[in-house]
C-alpha cells in the first residue's frame, strides 16, 4: 500500500509540476497554443500565482514522498490541490469544457486518495 501511495503522490506531483511550469514560463497569450485553456478572463498575475502554488504543492508531494519524512505537509498539499480541482471543475463547467472536467475529477480523486492513504 505504501508503494502505491508513493507512486500516486509522485505522479500527481509531476503532473502539477509540469502544468505549473508551463503556466509560469509561458506568456498568457501563448497558453492556449500549449493546450492550457480557460485563462482568457484571468489576469496574468493570478495565472502566475496559481502556477507558483502548483509548483510549490508539487515540490511538497515529491520531496515528502520519502516515508521517513513527516506526512502532514502531504495532507496539506493534497487538500490544497483538491480545493483547486473543485474550483477548476466549476470553471470548466461554466465554459462547457466537459473533457477538462473529467481530467480535474481524476486529479481530485487522486488528491483525496493521497489524503486518505496518509
C-alpha positions in Angstrom: 0.0 0.0 0.0 2.9 2.4 0.8 4.4 1.8 -2.7 1.0 2.7 -4.3 0.7 5.8 -2.2 4.2 7.0 -3.1 3.7 6.2 -6.8 0.4 8.1 -6.9 2.0 11.0 -5.0 4.9 11.2 -7.4 2.7 11.0 -10.4 0.4 13.8 -9.1 3.5 15.8 -8.1 4.9 15.5 -11.6 1.6 16.5 -13.2 1.3 19.6 -11.2 5.0 20.5 -11.6 4.6 20.2 -15.4 1.4 22.2 -15.6 2.6 24.9 -13.1 5.9 25.2 -15.0 4.0 25.7 -18.3 1.8 28.4 -16.7 4.7 30.3 -15.1 7.0 30.2 -18.1 4.5 30.9 -20.9 3.0 34.3 -21.6 -0.7 34.4 -21.1 -1.5 34.9 -24.8 0.5 31.8 -25.7 -1.1 29.4 -23.1 -3.8 28.2 -25.4 -1.3 27.1 -28.0 0.2 24.9 -25.3 -3.1 23.3 -24.5 -3.8 25.4 -21.4 -7.3 26.9 -21.9 -9.7 28.9 -19.8 -7.5 31.8 -18.8 -8.7 34.4 -21.2 -10.5 36.4 -18.4 -7.9 35.8 -15.7 -5.1 38.3 -15.1 -1.5 37.3 -15.8 -0.6 37.9 -12.2 -3.3 35.4 -11.0 -2.1 32.8 -13.5 1.4 33.2 -12.2 0.2 32.9 -8.6 -1.7 29.7 -9.4 1.3 28.3 -11.2 3.5 29.1 -8.2 1.0 27.4 -5.9 1.0 24.3 -8.2 4.8 24.2 -8.3 5.1 24.6 -4.5 2.5 21.9 -3.9 4.2 19.6 -6.4 7.5 20.0 -4.7 5.9 19.1 -1.3 4.4 16.0 -2.8 7.7 15.0 -4.4 10.1 15.8 -1.6 7.9 14.4 1.2 7.3 11.2 -0.7 10.1 9.7 1.3 8.3 7.7 4.0 10.7 8.7 6.8 9.7 12.4 6.4 6.7 14.0 8.1 3.4 13.4 6.3 1.5 16.4 7.4 2.8 18.6 4.5 1.5 16.0 2.1 -2.0 16.2 3.6 -2.0 20.0 3.4 -0.8 19.9 -0.3 -3.5 17.2 -1.1 -6.2 19.3 0.4 -5.0 22.4 -1.4 -4.9 20.6 -4.7 -8.4 19.2 -4.0 -9.8 22.7 -3.5 -8.0 23.8 -6.6 -9.5 21.0 -8.6 -13.0 21.7 -7.4 -12.6 25.3 -8.4 -11.2 24.2 -11.8 -14.1 21.8 -12.4 -16.6 24.6 -11.7 -14.6 26.9 -14.1 -14.6 24.3 -16.8 -18.3 23.5 -16.3 -19.2 27.2 -16.9 -17.1 27.1 -20.1 -18.7 23.8 -21.2 -15.3 22.1 -21.3 -16.5 18.7 -20.3 -13.4 16.8 -21.3 -11.4 19.0 -18.8 -13.9 18.2 -16.1 -13.0 14.5 -16.5 -9.3 15.4 -16.0 -9.9 17.6 -13.0 -12.2 14.9 -11.5 -9.4 12.3 -11.9 -6.9 14.7 -10.2 -9.4 15.4 -7.4 -9.9 11.7 -6.8 -6.1 11.2 -6.7 -5.8 14.1 -4.1 -8.5 12.5 -2.0 -6.8 9.1 -2.2 -3.5 10.5 -1.1 -5.1 12.3 1.8 -6.8 9.0 3.0 -3.7 6.9 2.5 -1.7 9.0 4.9 
